[in-house]
Amino acid sequence: MQNDNEKMLQEIVQNTEMGKNTLDELMGLTHDQKLKDEMMRQKREYRRFNQAAHTALDAIGAEAHGQSAAARMSVSMGIRTRTMMDKSTRNLATMLAEGSGQGVLDCKRAEKDYPTASPGAMQLCHELGCFQSEAEQTWRGFV
């Protein structure tokens, strides 16, 4: 049975994979260089958080479980549906802001759901939530 520490780290892995995968998919839809540059910057941050969570899971002898294939497909289909007729910077930024906001909520939920997670996992989750909160504001600037 997983303890709170492992559960929180798994949440971080899934959250960061969602961010990276979404950015990958949306990056090819825009010609706005400033938007692409910000997407690349944020993707690097998601990768950094993801690697930290993987390292922590390795340290406790656990295997990371990323996003399921069904979750990836669901997100991909949602993106295609919402961008079919509108690939504007405003629409993409709106979608990214919504996703970042959801990421913040997921971090807050994990902090409440796994209160006995290690201080390191708690800190990583908190930092990810702060990053996503800042990202949400950044995306709003493109709207």
C-alpha positions as CSV (number, residue, x, y, z in Angstrom):
1,M,0.0,0.0,0.0
2,Q,1.3,3.4,-0.9
3,N,2.0,5.9,1.8
4,D,1.2,9.6,1.7
5,N,4.7,10.4,0.5
6,E,4.6,8.1,-2.5
7,K,1.0,9.2,-3.3
8,M,2.0,12.9,-3.3
9,L,5.1,12.3,-5.5
10,Q,2.9,10.3,-7.9
11,E,0.5,13.3,-8.1
12,I,3.4,15.6,-8.9
13,V,4.6,13.2,-11.7
14,Q,1.1,13.1,-13.2
15,N,0.6,16.9,-12.8
16,T,3.9,17.7,-14.5
17,E,3.3,15.2,-17.3
18,M,0.0,16.8,-18.0
19,G,1.7,20.2,-18.2
20,K,4.5,19.0,-20.5
21,N,2.2,17.0,-22.8
22,T,-0.2,19.9,-23.1
23,L,2.5,22.3,-23.9
24,D,4.0,19.9,-26.5
25,E,0.7,19.6,-28.2
26,L,-0.2,23.3,-28.2
27,M,3.3,24.4,-29.3
28,G,2.8,23.2,-32.8
29,L,-0.4,25.1,-33.2
30,T,0.9,28.6,-32.8
31,H,3.0,31.0,-34.9
32,D,3.3,33.5,-32.0
33,Q,7.0,33.4,-31.1
34,K,6.6,35.0,-27.7
35,L,3.9,32.4,-26.8
36,K,6.2,29.6,-28.1
37,D,9.1,31.0,-26.1
38,E,7.0,31.0,-22.9
39,M,5.8,27.5,-23.6
40,M,9.4,26.3,-23.9
41,R,10.4,28.0,-20.7
42,Q,7.5,26.5,-18.8
43,K,8.1,23.1,-20.3
44,R,11.6,23.2,-18.9
45,E,10.2,23.9,-15.5
46,Y,7.7,21.1,-15.7
47,R,10.5,18.8,-16.7
48,R,12.6,19.9,-13.7
49,F,9.7,19.2,-11.3
50,N,9.0,15.9,-13.0
51,Q,12.7,14.8,-12.7
52,A,12.7,15.8,-9.0
53,A,9.6,13.7,-8.3
54,H,11.1,10.8,-10.2
55,T,14.3,11.0,-8.3
56,A,12.4,11.1,-4.9
57,L,10.3,8.1,-6.0
58,D,13.5,6.2,-6.9
59,A,15.0,7.1,-3.5
60,I,12.1,5.4,-1.7
61,G,12.1,2.4,-4.0
62,A,8.9,3.3,-5.8
63,E,8.2,3.4,-9.6
64,A,6.7,6.5,-11.1
65,H,3.3,6.1,-12.7
66,G,2.6,8.9,-15.2
67,Q,-0.5,9.8,-17.0
68,S,-2.6,6.9,-18.2
69,A,-3.0,6.5,-22.0
70,A,-6.7,7.2,-21.5
71,A,-6.0,10.5,-19.7
72,R,-3.5,11.5,-22.4
73,M,-6.0,10.7,-25.2
74,S,-8.8,12.6,-23.4
75,V,-6.6,15.7,-23.1
76,S,-5.5,15.5,-26.7
77,M,-9.0,15.2,-28.0
78,G,-10.1,18.1,-25.8
79,I,-7.3,20.2,-27.3
80,R,-8.2,19.3,-30.8
81,T,-11.8,20.1,-30.3
82,R,-11.1,23.5,-28.7
83,T,-8.6,24.4,-31.4
84,M,-10.3,23.1,-34.5
85,M,-11.7,26.5,-35.4
86,D,-9.6,28.8,-33.3
87,K,-5.8,28.5,-33.0
88,S,-5.4,32.1,-32.0
89,T,-2.9,33.2,-29.3
90,R,-5.9,34.3,-27.2
91,N,-7.6,30.9,-27.3
92,L,-4.4,28.9,-26.7
93,A,-3.4,31.2,-23.8
94,T,-6.9,30.8,-22.3
95,M,-6.6,27.1,-22.4
96,L,-3.2,27.2,-20.8
97,A,-4.4,29.5,-18.1
98,E,-7.3,27.1,-17.3
99,G,-4.9,24.2,-17.3
100,S,-2.5,26.0,-14.9
101,G,-5.4,26.9,-12.6
102,Q,-6.4,23.2,-12.5
103,G,-2.8,22.3,-11.7
104,V,-2.9,24.7,-8.8
105,L,-6.1,23.0,-7.5
106,D,-4.6,19.6,-7.9
107,C,-1.5,20.6,-5.8
108,K,-3.8,22.1,-3.1
109,R,-5.8,18.9,-3.1
110,A,-2.7,16.7,-2.8
111,E,-1.4,18.8,0.1
112,K,-4.7,18.2,2.0
113,D,-5.1,14.6,0.9
114,Y,-1.6,13.5,1.9
115,P,-0.8,15.3,5.2
116,T,1.9,12.9,6.3
117,A,4.0,13.2,3.1
118,S,7.6,14.0,3.7
119,P,8.6,17.7,4.1
120,G,10.6,17.3,0.8
121,A,7.5,16.1,-1.1
122,M,5.3,18.8,0.5
123,Q,7.8,21.4,-0.5
124,L,8.1,20.2,-4.1
125,C,4.2,20.1,-4.4
126,H,4.0,23.6,-2.9
127,E,6.7,24.9,-5.3
128,L,4.9,23.3,-8.3
129,G,1.6,25.0,-7.2
130,C,3.3,28.3,-6.9
131,F,4.9,27.9,-10.4
132,Q,1.5,27.0,-11.8
133,S,-0.1,30.0,-10.2
134,E,2.5,32.3,-11.7
135,A,2.1,30.5,-15.1
136,E,-1.7,31.1,-14.9
137,Q,-1.0,34.9,-14.6
138,T,1.5,34.8,-17.4
139,W,-0.9,33.1,-19.8
140,R,-3.6,35.7,-18.8
141,G,-1.2,38.3,-20.1
142,F,-1.5,36.7,-23.6
143,V,-5.3,36.9,-23.5
